[in-house]
Amino acid sequence: MIKAIRGMRDILPPETSRWQWVESVAREVFDLYGYQEIRLPLLERTELFARSIGEETDIVAKEMYTFPDRKGDSLTLRPEATASVLRAVLENRLEKGAGVKKFYTLGPMFRYERPQKGRFRQFWQINCEAYGVEAPELDVEVILLLMHILKRLLPGELRLLVNSLGCPACQMKFRAALGLFLINREGLCEDCQRRRTTNPLRVLDCKSANCQGILHNAPVIRDYLCPDCAAHFARVLELLNRFNVAYELKPRLVRGLDYYTRTAFEVAAVGLGAQDAVAGGGRYNGLAKALGGPDLPAIGFAIGEDRLLELLPQDFGQDLRPRIFVAALGEPARERAFTLVQELRRKDLAAEMDFEGRSLKAQMSMADRLGAAYAVIVGDKELEAGAAQVRPMRNFASPASAAANQEAVEGERPPVAQEKVRFEALVDYLTGKVRSEENL
Ligand code: HAM
């Protein structure tokens, strides 16, 4: 049997309904803050990522799925969305006009990393990008938006980590100081021995414990911020305080991508183990220009959807829609049931039936497995009397009673209030029942 590629997985029902729920909450909050969706290709020219994320980053140096297409052009499966969103914005002139331009995009990203808990080679991100405004108020609004989505979804503790990476002038001074600090240090990994001259900031992001130990007394960028960058960061922190957003200052937070300037942040979640970053982002004011575009201030974040899902309670987003199961006994009853199911669906009620002539007991088990709210029973007797039996299966508004119902199926079924409803009144009767329960 052919299996899925290592690090790439199928997301299957009923898990998919949890994903849909997360995405619908994210869309709702994006809409609240005025963001519009943008959908992008998964493939881009390799150059786009190499130039924006940076040649010395792990992502570009080791983790991209890059291949020549049939004409020999080098293409890459996107390892992240920021570069693609910006490419699309510039190509379609979406940055034009006054005010903040706000976009979000959802979808899979690809990085050839070593798979482990919370780390995949195809993973999903919920991305947010805002353009055109340099004010620190936008930084705070973007962080508030991120926390809004996460808090709507996650019951557990979140840690917001923040730092400022300064502007290119601050980074140049800091890079020189850090390079000097690293120049004679022994014990750096092979990559960092190279990076200390090519791009010393990347050493701060190295995953090796040895390198992290050596960095203990290294200079921190906060001490190299120019007055403008320091004032911008102070204002961001002041506003976070004003809105009671708890944060931790992380002077060594640089993030794994080269494009960041000024505010950078990550959200770590308690309970995720080693891969505890559930989201990350920051400003990238220089990227549009580096890609041949105009001067365009920019800021954004990405939430790791796979990790977010890991943190959600199992019953979160379960399908609570009341379903109707029509159980039919005998060929004439099945004919009647088939019509009834179509009539119910035409009224936007979710309805199912069995096509294979199973026993009543087997059909009621099917109804239970589907989590049906009502079973409609039709047999010869009902056809003759002109009325079907309607049996409430569970109180779907309470998941606890769904579990109790499950126990009842396995053990003794308690007596249920079954009603006879005439066939011509059945669709209206069920519509009324379902709608009133939906409004509970
Ligand atoms: P990033 O920190 O590389 O940032 O990724 C953002 C989030 O994606 C991480 O915090 C993590 O939750 C998730 N993630 C990353 N790699 C994996 C993986 N291999 N498996 C599972 N989840 C993963 C960016 O990608 C930037 N583009 C964010 C950004 C947007 N900055 C500005 N705008």
Residues whose N, C-alpha, C, O or C-beta is under 5 A from the ligand:
A	BS01	HAM	E80 A81 T82 R111 E113 G118 R119 F120 F123 C128 A277 V278 A279 G280 G281 G282 I299 G300 F301 A302 I303 G304 D306 R307
